[in-house]
Amino acid sequence: MTPTTSSFFYKNTSISYTDSGKGSALVLLHGFLENQGMWADLITVYTRKYRVITLDLLGHGNSGCLGYVHSMEDQADLVHELLAQLRIRKAIVVGHSMGGYVALALAEAYPECIKGMVLLNSTARADSVERKLNRNRAVKAVKKDHQLFINLSIANLFSETNRERLVSAIERIKKEALKTPLQGIIAALEGMKIRKDREVLLHFSPFPMLLILGTQDPVLPFETTKDQVELSQTQLVHFEGGHMSHLENPAELAAALAAFFKTV
């Protein structure tokens, strides 16, 4: 099933989204340099049981930019407004990478909207000092040659083994990422750099949470990232792969999500 893309205006900015299926609401939030198209395979699976909502976050896909910094709170407010427009009171939210940061900001600001949450290849921690410096370097690199930046960034999201195995998929993702406007790339980098630490939500959220990680993730080192859920109620699932579990471990991811959804 290919969902029909719709749009609405948010703060005079056009936002692209899809709304398909019936049942409990499932909101899928893409990551940095991605768009809602990344969820195509999961939409096919989950519209049989759920009302599945996807959207292009600010500055990504076919959604416009609001400014030169898109904070995670800005993105969360957008998601909340879309839910209000669609008259959805509660939803299970799945966020990949930056989408996870947005999901956490949404949960902090609007906890009554969250029925359950999955952080996919993501973290609740703020950027370290080193990571913030890397964001600054990335902004400079993007301004110098955004195509080169995207080509290097996408390949580096996969484990070394999967870079060889998934060559065609990586090329496809690069083409999608190149649709991201320069302003959107920089605004997202700046927004991720200043995001708050929300690790407390992993320990005290009133709804079920699941953290999914890749053991060979080049972006989020597995050993240090998994520590944040120790002694918490948040479930942890990990796969042998990198930062792109939906492509590197699709079958395992589908099984992990199905098992979690049954508990929500």
DRENZA-908294 format. One line per 3 residues: number of its first residue (from 1); their letters; for each residue x, y, z negated of N, C-alpha, C. Coordinates in steps of 0.2 Angstrom, whole numbers, plus 5000, padded with zeros to 4 digits. Atoms other than C-alpha are relative to their C-alpha. Example, Ala and Ser with C-alpha at 12.3 -4.5 7.8 and 13.67 -1.06 7.14 Angstrom:
BEGIN
1> as> 5004:4994:5000:5062:4978:4961:5004:5006:5000 ~ 4996:4994:5001:5068:4995:4964:4996:5005:4997 .
//
This chain:
BEGIN
1> mtp> 5004:4994:5000:5000:5000:5000:5004:5006:5000 ~ 4996:4994:5000:5007:5017:5005:4995:5005:4998 ~ 5004:4995:5003:5000:5030:4994:4999:5007:5004 .
4> tts> 5001:4993:4997:4993:5047:5001:5003:5005:4996 ~ 4997:4994:5004:5004:5062:4997:4995:5006:5000 ~ 5004:4994:5001:4995:5077:4990:5004:5005:4998 .
7> sff> 4996:4994:5003:5000:5094:4984:4996:5004:4996 ~ 5004:4995:5003:4995:5107:4972:5005:5006:4998 ~ 4996:4994:5001:5002:5124:4967:5001:5001:4992 .
10> ykn> 4998:4999:5007:5011:5126:4951:5005:5006:4999 ~ 4996:4993:5001:5017:5144:4946:5002:5002:5007 ~ 4999:4998:4993:5015:5148:4965:5005:4996:5004 .
13> tsi> 4995:5004:4996:5026:5134:4970:4997:4993:5002 ~ 5003:5006:4998:5020:5119:4980:5003:4994:4997 ~ 4997:5006:5003:5022:5102:4971:4997:4994:5004 .
16> syt> 5003:5006:4997:5020:5085:4980:5000:4995:4996 ~ 5001:5006:5004:5013:5070:4972:4996:4995:5003 ~ 5004:5005:4998:5004:5054:4974:4996:4997:4994 .
19> dsg> 5005:5003:5006:4989:5046:4964:4996:4994:5004 ~ 5003:5005:4996:4984:5029:4969:4999:4994:4994 ~ 5002:5006:5004:4976:5013:4961:4995:5003:4994 .
22> kgs> 5005:4999:5005:4964:5012:4946:5003:4996:4993 ~ 4999:5003:5007:4966:5008:4927:5004:5005:4996 ~ 4996:4995:5004:4978:5015:4914:5005:5003:5004 .
25> alv> 4996:4995:4996:4989:5029:4920:5007:4998:4999 ~ 4993:5001:5001:5007:5025:4924:5004:5005:5004 ~ 4997:4994:4997:5018:5040:4928:5008:4998:5001 .
28> llh> 4993:5002:4998:5035:5037:4938:5004:5006:5001 ~ 4996:4994:4999:5048:5051:4937:5007:4998:5003 ~ 4993:5002:4996:5063:5050:4949:5006:5004:4996 .
31> gfl> 4994:4997:5003:5081:5055:4945:5002:5006:5004 ~ 4996:4995:4997:5093:5068:4951:5002:4998:5007 ~ 4999:5001:4993:5095:5069:4970:4995:4995:5003 .
34> enq> 5005:5005:4997:5080:5057:4972:4993:5004:5001 ~ 5007:4998:4999:5062:5059:4976:4995:4995:4998 ~ 5005:5005:5002:5045:5050:4973:5000:4994:5004 .
37> gmw> 5000:5006:4995:5049:5039:4988:5004:4994:4997 ~ 4996:5005:5003:5061:5029:4977:4996:4995:4996 ~ 5004:5004:5004:5046:5021:4968:4995:4996:5005 .
40> adl> 5005:5003:4996:5038:5014:4984:4999:4993:4999 ~ 5001:5007:5001:5041:4996:4980:4996:4998:4994 ~ 5003:5000:5006:5035:4998:4962:4992:5002:5001 .
43> itv> 5007:4998:4999:5019:5007:4968:4996:4994:5003 ~ 5004:5005:4996:5014:4992:4979:4999:4995:4994 ~ 5001:5005:5006:5016:4980:4963:4995:5003:4995 .
46> ytr> 5004:4998:5006:5007:4991:4950:4994:5003:5002 ~ 5006:4997:4999:4993:4999:4959:4994:4995:5000 ~ 5005:5005:5001:4984:4982:4957:4997:5000:4993 .
49> kyr> 5002:5000:5007:4983:4985:4938:4999:5007:4997 ~ 4999:4994:5003:4987:5003:4935:4998:5006:5005 ~ 5000:4994:4997:4983:5021:4941:5007:5003:5000 .
52> vit> 4993:4998:5000:5000:5026:4947:5001:5007:5003 ~ 4999:4993:4998:5006:5044:4948:5007:5001:5001 ~ 4993:4998:4999:5022:5050:4956:5000:5007:5002 .
55> ldl> 5000:4993:4998:5028:5067:4960:5008:5002:5002 ~ 4994:4998:4999:5043:5076:4967:5001:5006:4995 ~ 4998:4995:5005:5051:5086:4953:5002:5006:5003 .
58> lgh> 4998:4994:4998:5055:5104:4954:5007:5000:5004 ~ 4994:5000:4996:5068:5107:4968:5002:4993:5003 ~ 4999:5006:4997:5067:5089:4974:4995:4998:5005 .
61> gns> 5005:5002:4995:5059:5081:4989:4996:5005:5003 ~ 5004:4995:4997:5044:5091:4995:4998:5005:4995 ~ 5002:4995:5005:5042:5101:4979:5005:5006:5000 .
64> gcl> 4996:4994:5000:5049:5119:4979:5004:5001:4993 ~ 4996:4998:5006:5060:5128:4967:4997:5006:4996 ~ 5003:4995:5004:5055:5139:4953:5005:5005:4998 .
67> gyv> 4995:4995:5001:5072:5147:4950:5007:4997:5001 ~ 4994:5002:4999:5090:5144:4948:5003:4995:4994 ~ 4999:5005:5006:5089:5133:4932:4994:4997:4999 .
70> hsm> 5006:5003:5001:5076:5120:4931:5002:4996:4993 ~ 4999:5003:5007:5077:5115:4912:4995:4993:5000 ~ 5004:5006:5001:5070:5098:4907:4993:5002:4997 .
73> edq> 5007:4997:5002:5056:5108:4898:4996:5002:5006 ~ 5003:4998:4995:5052:5116:4914:4997:4994:5004 ~ 5003:5006:4996:5050:5099:4923:4995:4997:4996 .
76> adl> 5005:5003:5004:5040:5092:4908:4994:5004:5000 ~ 5006:4996:4999:5028:5107:4909:4997:4998:5006 ~ 5002:5002:4994:5026:5103:4927:4996:4993:5000 .
79> vhe> 5003:5006:5000:5022:5085:4924:4993:5000:4995 ~ 5006:4999:5004:5010:5090:4910:4994:5003:5004 ~ 5005:4996:4997:5001:5102:4921:4996:4995:5006 .
82> lla> 5003:5005:4995:4999:5088:4935:4995:4995:4996 ~ 5005:5005:5003:4991:5076:4922:4994:5004:4998 ~ 5006:4996:5002:4979:5090:4916:4996:5001:5007 .
85> qlr> 5004:4999:4993:4974:5093:4935:4997:4993:5001 ~ 5003:5007:4998:4971:5074:4937:4996:4997:4994 ~ 5004:5002:5006:4962:5073:4920:5002:4994:4997 .
88> irk> 4997:5006:5003:4974:5060:4913:5002:5002:4993 ~ 4999:4998:5007:4974:5061:4894:5007:4996:4997 ~ 4995:5004:5002:4987:5047:4891:5003:4996:5005 .
91> aiv> 4997:5004:4994:5000:5038:4902:5006:4997:4997 ~ 4994:5003:5001:5014:5026:4901:5005:5004:5005 ~ 4996:4996:4996:5029:5036:4908:5007:4996:5001 .
94> vgh> 4994:5003:4998:5044:5028:4917:5005:5005:5003 ~ 4996:4995:4997:5059:5040:4920:5007:4997:5002 ~ 4993:5003:4998:5075:5035:4930:5005:5006:4999 .
97> smg> 4995:4995:5001:5090:5045:4924:4998:5006:4998 ~ 5002:4994:5002:5086:5063:4925:4992:5000:4998 ~ 5007:5001:5002:5068:5057:4925:4998:4998:4993 .
100> gyv> 5000:5002:5007:5071:5050:4908:5001:5006:4996 ~ 4999:4994:5003:5077:5067:4902:4993:5004:5000 ~ 5006:4997:4999:5061:5074:4908:4994:4997:4996 .
103> ala> 5005:5004:5004:5050:5060:4900:5001:5002:4993 ~ 4998:4998:5007:5059:5064:4883:4997:5007:4998 ~ 5003:4993:5001:5055:5083:4885:4993:5000:5000 .
106> lae> 5007:5000:5000:5037:5079:4889:4998:4997:4993 ~ 5002:5003:5006:5036:5067:4874:5001:5005:4994 ~ 4999:4995:5006:5043:5081:4862:4995:5005:5000 .
109> ayp> 5005:4995:4999:5031:5094:4869:4993:4998:4999 ~ 5007:5002:4999:5016:5084:4872:4999:4993:4998 ~ 5000:5007:5002:5017:5068:4862:4993:4997:5000 .
112> eci> 5007:5002:4999:4998:5066:4863:4999:4997:5007 ~ 5001:5002:4994:5000:5062:4881:5003:4993:5002 ~ 4996:5006:4998:5012:5047:4880:4997:4994:4996 .
115> kgm> 5002:5006:5002:5006:5030:4878:5006:4995:4999 ~ 4994:5004:5001:5023:5021:4880:5005:5003:5005 ~ 4995:4997:4996:5039:5026:4888:5006:4995:5002 .
118> vll> 4994:5003:4998:5053:5018:4898:5006:5004:5003 ~ 4994:4996:4998:5070:5026:4900:5004:4995:5004 ~ 4997:5004:4996:5078:5018:4915:5007:5003:5002 .
121> nst> 4993:4998:4998:5097:5020:4917:5000:5008:4997 ~ 5000:4994:5002:5095:5035:4906:5002:5000:4992 ~ 4997:4999:5007:5100:5042:4888:4996:5006:4997 .
124> ara> 5003:4995:5003:5092:5052:4875:5005:5005:4997 ~ 4995:4995:5002:5108:5061:4871:5001:5006:5004 ~ 4998:4994:4996:5113:5078:4876:5007:4999:5004 .
127> dsv> 4994:5000:4996:5128:5081:4888:5006:5001:4995 ~ 4994:4999:5004:5145:5079:4879:5004:5006:5003 ~ 4996:4994:4997:5157:5094:4881:5004:4998:5006 .
130> erk> 4997:5002:4994:5166:5084:4894:4995:4999:5006 ~ 5006:5001:4995:5150:5080:4903:4998:5007:5003 ~ 5002:4993:4998:5146:5099:4903:5005:5003:5005 .
133> lnr> 4995:4997:4996:5162:5103:4911:5000:4997:5007 ~ 5001:5003:4994:5159:5090:4924:4994:5003:5004 ~ 5006:4997:4997:5142:5098:4928:5003:5006:5003 .
136> nra> 4998:4994:4997:5151:5114:4931:5004:4999:5006 ~ 4996:5002:4995:5163:5106:4942:4996:4998:5006 ~ 5005:5002:4995:5149:5098:4951:4997:5006:5004 .
139> vka> 5003:4994:4997:5141:5115:4954:5004:5003:5005 ~ 4995:4997:4995:5157:5122:4962:5000:4995:5006 ~ 4999:5005:4994:5158:5106:4973:4994:5001:5005 .
142> vkk> 5006:4999:4996:5140:5108:4979:5000:5006:5004 ~ 5000:4994:4996:5142:5126:4984:5005:5000:5005 ~ 4995:5001:4995:5158:5121:4993:4998:4996:5006 .
145> dhq> 5002:5005:4995:5151:5106:5003:4995:4995:4997 ~ 5005:5004:5003:5135:5099:4997:4999:4993:5003 ~ 5000:5007:4996:5135:5085:5010:5005:4995:4997 .
148> lfi> 4995:5005:5002:5151:5078:5004:4999:4999:4992 ~ 5001:5001:5007:5146:5080:4986:4994:4995:4999 ~ 5005:5005:5000:5130:5070:4989:5003:4993:5002 .
151> nls> 4997:5007:4997:5140:5056:4999:5004:4997:4994 ~ 4996:5003:5005:5152:5054:4985:4996:4998:4993 ~ 5004:5001:5006:5139:5055:4971:4996:4994:5000 .
154> ian> 5005:5006:4999:5127:5042:4978:5004:4994:4999 ~ 4996:5006:5000:5140:5029:4981:5003:4998:4992 ~ 4997:5001:5007:5147:5031:4963:4995:4999:4995 .
157> lfs> 5005:5002:5005:5130:5027:4955:5000:4992:5000 ~ 5000:5007:4999:5132:5009:4960:5006:4996:4997 ~ 4994:5004:5002:5143:4995:4952:5004:4999:5006 .
160> etn> 4996:5002:4994:5158:4991:4963:4998:4995:5004 ~ 5003:5006:4996:5151:4974:4968:4995:5002:5004 ~ 5006:4998:4996:5135:4982:4973:5001:5005:5005 .
163> rer> 4998:4995:4995:5143:4996:4983:5001:4996:5007 ~ 4999:5004:4994:5148:4982:4995:4994:4996:5003 ~ 5006:5004:4999:5132:4972:4994:4994:5004:5003 .
166> lvs> 5006:4996:4999:5120:4986:4996:5002:5006:5005 ~ 4997:4994:4996:5129:4997:5010:4994:5003:5003 ~ 5005:4996:4996:5113:5000:5020:4995:5004:4995 .
169> aie> 5004:4997:5004:5103:5004:5005:5003:5007:4997 ~ 4996:4994:5002:5116:5017:4999:5000:5005:5006 ~ 5000:4995:4995:5116:5025:5016:4993:5003:5001 .
172> rik> 5007:4998:5000:5097:5026:5016:4999:5005:4994 ~ 5000:4995:5005:5098:5035:4999:5003:5006:5001 ~ 4996:4994:4998:5111:5047:5005:4996:5004:5004 .
175> kea> 5004:4996:4995:5099:5052:5019:4994:5004:4996 ~ 5005:4997:5004:5085:5055:5006:5003:5006:4996 ~ 4997:4995:5005:5097:5064:4994:5001:5007:5004 .
178> lkt> 4998:4994:4996:5102:5076:5009:4994:5005:5001 ~ 5006:4996:4999:5084:5082:5009:4999:5005:4994 ~ 5000:4996:5006:5087:5090:4992:5003:5007:5002 .
181> plq> 4997:4993:4998:5090:5109:4995:5005:5002:4995 ~ 4995:4998:5004:5105:5117:4988:4998:5003:4993 ~ 5002:4996:5006:5096:5128:4976:4997:4994:4995 .
184> gii> 5003:5005:5004:5087:5112:4969:5005:4996:4997 ~ 4995:5004:5003:5103:5103:4966:5003:5004:4995 ~ 4997:4996:5005:5111:5117:4957:4996:5001:4994 .
187> aal> 5004:4998:5005:5096:5121:4947:4999:4994:4995 ~ 5000:5007:5004:5095:5102:4941:5006:4999:4996 ~ 4994:5000:5003:5113:5102:4937:5000:5004:4994 .
190> egm> 5000:4996:5006:5111:5117:4926:4995:4998:4995 ~ 5006:5002:5005:5095:5111:4918:5003:4994:4996 ~ 4998:5006:5003:5103:5094:4914:5006:5002:4995 .
193> kir> 4995:4998:5005:5118:5103:4906:4998:5003:4994 ~ 5003:4996:5006:5108:5113:4894:4995:4996:4996 ~ 5006:5003:5003:5096:5099:4889:5002:4998:4992 .
196> kdr> 4999:5002:5007:5093:5095:4870:5001:4993:4999 ~ 4999:5007:5002:5098:5079:4861:4993:4998:4997 ~ 5007:5003:5002:5082:5069:4859:5001:4993:4997 .
199> evl> 4999:5007:5002:5089:5053:4851:4995:4999:4994 ~ 5004:5002:5006:5078:5055:4836:4993:4997:5003 ~ 5006:5002:4998:5063:5051:4847:5001:4992:5001 .
202> lhf> 4999:5007:4999:5071:5033:4850:4998:4997:4993 ~ 5001:5002:5007:5069:5031:4831:4993:5001:4997 ~ 5006:4998:5004:5053:5040:4826:4994:5001:5005 .
205> spf> 5005:4999:4996:5042:5040:4841:4994:4996:4998 ~ 5006:5004:5002:5024:5035:4838:4997:4995:5005 ~ 5002:5004:4995:5023:5025:4854:5006:4995:5002 .
208> pml> 4994:5005:4998:5033:5010:4861:5005:5003:5005 ~ 4995:4997:4995:5049:5014:4870:5005:4994:5002 ~ 4995:5005:4997:5061:5003:4881:5005:5004:5003 .
211> lil> 4994:4997:4997:5078:5008:4886:5003:4994:5005 ~ 4997:5005:4995:5085:4999:4902:5007:5003:5002 ~ 4993:4998:4999:5104:5000:4905:5003:4995:5005 .
214> gtq> 4996:5004:4996:5116:4993:4918:5007:4999:4996 ~ 4993:5001:5004:5132:4985:4910:5006:5002:5004 ~ 4994:4997:4996:5143:4991:4924:4998:5007:5003 .
217> dpv> 5002:4993:4998:5135:5009:4925:5006:5004:5000 ~ 4995:4995:4999:5148:5021:4931:4999:5007:4997 ~ 5002:4993:5003:5138:5036:4924:4999:5000:4993 .
220> lpf> 5001:5000:5007:5132:5030:4907:5003:4993:4998 ~ 4996:5006:5002:5145:5018:4899:4995:4996:4995 ~ 5005:5005:5004:5135:5003:4892:5001:5000:4993 .
223> ett> 4999:5002:5007:5143:5000:4876:4999:5007:4995 ~ 5001:4994:5004:5142:5018:4870:4992:5003:5000 ~ 5006:4997:4999:5125:5022:4877:4995:4995:4996 .
226> kdq> 5005:5005:5004:5116:5006:4869:5000:5001:4993 ~ 5000:4999:5007:5122:5012:4852:4994:5004:4997 ~ 5005:4995:5003:5108:5025:4851:4994:4996:4998 .
229> vel> 5006:5003:5002:5095:5012:4849:5001:4995:4994 ~ 4999:5004:5006:5103:5002:4835:4996:5002:4994 ~ 5004:4999:5006:5092:5001:4820:4994:5004:5001 .
232> sqt> 5006:4997:4998:5077:5008:4830:4995:4995:5002 ~ 5005:5005:4997:5061:5001:4836:5000:5000:5008 ~ 4999:5000:4993:5066:5005:4854:5003:4994:5003 .
235> qlv> 4998:5006:4997:5068:4989:4864:5006:5002:5005 ~ 4995:4999:4996:5084:4987:4874:5000:4994:5005 ~ 4999:5005:4995:5086:4977:4891:5006:5002:5004 .
238> hfe> 4994:4998:4996:5102:4977:4901:5001:4994:5006 ~ 4999:5004:4994:5106:4970:4918:5008:5001:5002 ~ 4993:5000:4997:5123:4966:4927:4999:5005:5006 .
241> ggh> 5001:4995:4994:5123:4982:4938:5002:5007:4998 ~ 4998:4993:5001:5126:5000:4939:4994:5004:4998 ~ 5005:4995:5003:5115:5016:4937:4993:4999:5004 .
244> msh> 5006:5001:4995:5102:5010:4951:4997:4994:4999 ~ 5003:5006:5001:5093:4996:4943:4994:4998:5004 ~ 5006:5001:4996:5078:4998:4954:5002:4997:5007 .
247> len> 4998:5003:4994:5089:4993:4969:5005:4994:4999 ~ 4995:5005:5001:5103:4983:4961:4997:4994:4996 ~ 5004:5006:5003:5091:4972:4950:4993:5001:5000 .
250> pae> 5007:4999:4999:5074:4974:4957:4995:4994:4997 ~ 5004:5005:5002:5067:4957:4952:5000:5000:4992 ~ 4999:5000:5007:5074:4958:4934:4996:5006:4997 .
253> laa> 5004:4994:5003:5067:4976:4932:4993:4999:5000 ~ 5007:5001:5000:5050:4971:4938:4998:4996:4994 ~ 5002:5005:5006:5050:4957:4925:5000:5004:4993 .
256> ala> 4999:4996:5006:5056:4969:4911:4994:5005:4999 ~ 5005:4995:5001:5043:4982:4915:4993:4996:4999 ~ 5006:5004:5001:5029:4969:4916:4999:4998:4993 .
259> aff> 5000:5002:5007:5034:4962:4899:4998:5006:4995 ~ 5000:4994:5005:5035:4980:4891:4992:5002:5001 ~ 5007:4998:4999:5018:4985:4899:4995:4996:4996 .
262> ktv> 5005:5004:5003:5009:4971:4891:5000:5001:4992 ~ 4999:4999:5007:5015:4977:4874:4997:5007:4998 ~ 5002:4993:5001:5008:4995:4876:4993:5000:5000 .
//
